[in-house]
């Protein structure tokens, strides 16, 4: 609960420093209702193993939650899963309109990179670039977007377990992988060590998604 609260405070403070825009209420609608902030929790827990600064981890977690919120807004769209309800209330496209929901999702995705590159994140520019590179990989065609494409493509088809696992690791596991790897990237650990923790994240993400689907 503390991590969820502190992540939300970090996000609200960042949004309050932004220029005013009609998309901000829609972005807040996608960010703040419900949600356990489990990705931030994993990030903070692993970061604590390496004695990393709590505030640094919360800021990085805020960026992760932006990407997660963007993916949920887009997943619910009529052209995707066509879900009218998210966390017990109308999905963003139902409440604000389809075009507005798309633009709010896009804005949350780009805000994640703004958070990671911001001066408030007190780490070196080189590490910021490494984090942005890794989270970009987790979010695009090799990660969330690619996993969602496979999910849509597999609907009403008989698909092998291996293909389902690949889809779920991309759709969910890659962002968990980032949360597990980010502390090691900050500590400048070896590529082998980073990969080990990415694999742990992929396993957690797969378990999470299987449980969610069931």
C-alpha positions as CSV (number, residue, x, y, z in Angstrom):
1,X,0.0,0.0,0.0
2,X,2.8,2.4,0.8
3,X,4.5,1.7,-2.6
4,X,1.2,2.2,-4.4
5,X,0.5,5.4,-2.5
6,X,4.1,6.8,-3.1
7,X,4.0,5.9,-6.8
8,X,0.7,7.7,-7.2
9,X,2.0,10.7,-5.4
10,X,5.0,10.8,-7.7
11,X,2.8,10.5,-10.8
12,X,0.4,13.3,-9.5
13,X,3.4,15.6,-8.7
14,X,4.8,15.0,-12.2
15,X,1.5,15.7,-13.9
16,X,0.9,18.8,-11.8
17,X,4.2,20.3,-13.2
18,X,3.0,19.7,-16.8
19,X,1.4,22.3,-18.9
20,X,-2.4,22.2,-18.8
21,X,-4.0,20.0,-21.4
22,X,-7.5,18.5,-22.0
23,X,-5.8,15.0,-22.1
24,X,-4.6,15.2,-18.5
25,X,-7.9,14.2,-16.9
26,X,-8.1,11.2,-19.2
27,X,-4.5,10.2,-18.4
28,X,-5.3,10.5,-14.7
29,X,-8.5,8.4,-15.2
30,X,-6.3,5.6,-16.7
31,X,-3.5,5.9,-14.0
32,X,-5.2,6.2,-10.7
33,X,-8.4,4.1,-10.3
34,X,-7.7,0.8,-8.6
35,X,-4.6,-1.1,-9.6
36,X,-2.2,-2.7,-7.1
37,X,1.0,-1.2,-8.6
38,X,2.5,-4.7,-8.5
39,X,5.1,-3.8,-11.0
40,X,6.4,-0.9,-8.9
41,X,6.3,-3.3,-5.9
42,X,8.6,-5.8,-7.6
43,X,10.9,-3.0,-8.8
44,X,11.2,-1.6,-5.2
45,X,11.7,-5.0,-3.6
46,X,14.5,-6.0,-6.0
47,X,16.0,-2.5,-5.7
48,X,16.1,-2.8,-2.0
49,X,18.2,-6.0,-2.3
50,X,20.8,-3.8,-4.0
51,X,20.3,-1.0,-1.4
52,X,19.1,1.5,-4.0
53,X,17.5,4.8,-3.1
54,X,13.8,4.4,-2.5
55,X,12.8,7.7,-4.2
56,X,14.8,6.7,-7.3
57,X,12.9,3.4,-7.5
58,X,9.5,5.1,-7.0
59,X,10.2,7.5,-9.9
60,X,11.2,4.6,-12.2
61,X,8.1,2.7,-11.0
62,X,6.0,5.7,-12.0
63,X,7.3,5.4,-15.5
64,X,6.5,1.7,-15.6
65,X,2.9,2.4,-14.4
66,X,2.5,5.0,-17.2
67,X,3.3,2.3,-19.8
68,X,1.0,-0.2,-18.0
69,X,-1.8,2.3,-18.0
70,X,-1.3,3.1,-21.7
71,X,-1.5,-0.6,-22.6
72,X,-4.7,-1.1,-20.7
73,X,-6.4,1.9,-22.3
74,X,-5.4,0.6,-25.7
75,X,-6.3,-3.0,-24.9
76,X,-9.9,-2.0,-24.1
77,X,-10.5,-0.2,-27.4
78,X,-13.2,-1.5,-29.8
79,X,-10.5,-2.4,-32.3
80,X,-8.7,-4.5,-29.7
81,X,-10.4,-6.4,-26.9
82,X,-13.5,-4.2,-26.9
83,X,-14.0,-4.1,-23.2
84,X,-16.5,-1.5,-21.8
85,X,-15.4,-2.0,-18.2
86,X,-12.0,-1.6,-16.5
87,X,-11.6,-2.0,-12.8
88,X,-15.4,-1.8,-12.2
89,X,-15.9,1.5,-14.1
90,X,-16.3,2.5,-17.8
91,X,-13.2,2.1,-19.9
92,X,-11.5,5.3,-21.0
93,X,-13.0,5.1,-24.6
94,X,-16.5,4.6,-23.2
95,X,-16.2,7.7,-20.9
96,X,-14.2,10.0,-23.1
97,X,-14.5,8.7,-26.6
98,X,-12.3,6.4,-28.7
99,X,-10.0,9.1,-30.3
100,X,-9.4,10.8,-26.9
101,X,-8.6,7.4,-25.3
102,X,-6.0,6.6,-28.1
103,X,-4.4,10.0,-27.6
104,X,-4.3,9.7,-23.8
105,X,-2.7,6.3,-24.1
106,X,-0.1,7.7,-26.5
107,X,0.6,10.5,-24.1
108,X,1.1,8.1,-21.2
109,X,3.5,6.1,-23.2
110,X,5.6,9.1,-24.1
111,X,5.4,10.5,-20.5
112,X,7.2,7.4,-19.3
113,X,10.2,8.4,-21.3
114,X,9.9,12.0,-20.1
115,X,9.9,10.7,-16.4
116,X,13.0,8.5,-17.0
117,X,15.0,11.3,-18.7
118,X,13.9,14.0,-16.2
119,X,16.3,15.8,-13.9
120,X,14.4,14.7,-10.8
121,X,15.7,11.2,-11.4
122,X,19.1,11.4,-9.8
123,X,21.2,8.9,-11.8
124,X,23.7,9.4,-14.5
125,X,22.7,10.2,-18.1
126,X,24.3,7.0,-19.3
127,X,22.2,4.9,-17.0
128,X,19.0,6.8,-17.9
129,X,19.7,6.0,-21.6
130,X,20.2,2.3,-20.7
131,X,16.9,2.3,-18.8
132,X,15.0,4.0,-21.6
133,X,16.5,1.6,-24.1
134,X,15.4,-1.4,-22.0
135,X,11.9,-0.1,-21.3
136,X,11.4,0.8,-25.0
137,X,12.2,-2.8,-25.9
138,X,9.8,-4.0,-23.3
139,X,7.0,-1.8,-24.7
140,X,7.2,-2.1,-28.5
141,X,7.0,-4.9,-31.0
142,X,9.3,-7.1,-29.0
143,X,7.2,-6.6,-25.9
144,X,3.7,-5.3,-25.0
145,X,2.7,-4.3,-28.6
146,X,4.0,-7.5,-30.1
147,X,2.3,-9.6,-27.4
148,X,-1.0,-7.8,-28.0
149,X,-0.8,-8.5,-31.7
150,X,-0.3,-12.2,-31.1
151,X,-3.2,-12.2,-28.6
152,X,-5.5,-10.7,-31.2
153,X,-4.1,-13.0,-33.9
154,X,-4.7,-16.1,-31.8
155,X,-8.4,-15.5,-31.1
156,X,-10.7,-18.4,-31.9
157,X,-7.7,-20.5,-33.1
158,X,-6.1,-23.6,-31.6
159,X,-2.6,-22.5,-30.6
160,X,0.3,-24.5,-29.1
161,X,1.2,-23.9,-25.4
162,X,4.7,-22.6,-26.6
163,X,3.0,-19.9,-28.7
164,X,0.7,-19.0,-25.9
165,X,3.6,-18.7,-23.5
166,X,5.6,-16.5,-26.0
167,X,2.5,-14.3,-26.3
168,X,2.1,-13.9,-22.6
169,X,5.8,-13.3,-21.9
170,X,5.7,-10.5,-24.5
171,X,2.4,-9.0,-23.4
172,X,3.0,-9.1,-19.7
173,X,6.4,-10.6,-18.8
174,X,8.5,-8.1,-20.6
175,X,7.5,-5.2,-18.4
176,X,8.0,-7.4,-15.3
177,X,11.5,-8.2,-16.8
178,X,12.3,-4.5,-16.9
179,X,11.2,-4.1,-13.3
180,X,13.6,-7.0,-12.3
181,X,16.5,-5.8,-14.5
182,X,16.3,-2.0,-13.8
183,X,18.1,-2.2,-10.4
184,X,20.9,-4.2,-11.9
185,X,21.2,-1.7,-14.8
186,X,21.5,1.1,-12.2
187,X,24.2,-0.9,-10.3
188,X,26.1,-1.5,-13.6
189,X,26.0,-5.3,-13.2
190,X,27.1,-7.6,-16.0
191,X,24.9,-8.5,-19.0
192,X,24.7,-12.1,-17.7
193,X,23.4,-10.9,-14.3
194,X,20.9,-8.6,-15.9
195,X,19.7,-11.4,-18.2
196,X,19.2,-13.7,-15.2
197,X,16.9,-11.1,-13.5
198,X,15.1,-10.4,-16.8
199,X,14.3,-14.2,-16.9
200,X,13.0,-14.1,-13.4
201,X,10.7,-11.2,-14.4
202,X,9.5,-13.1,-17.5
203,X,8.6,-16.1,-15.2
204,X,6.7,-13.8,-12.8
205,X,4.9,-12.1,-15.7
206,X,3.9,-15.5,-17.2
207,X,2.6,-16.7,-13.9
208,X,0.7,-13.4,-13.4
209,X,-0.9,-13.6,-16.8
210,X,-1.9,-17.3,-16.6
211,X,-3.6,-16.6,-13.3
212,X,-5.3,-13.5,-14.7
213,X,-6.5,-15.4,-17.8
214,X,-7.9,-18.3,-15.6
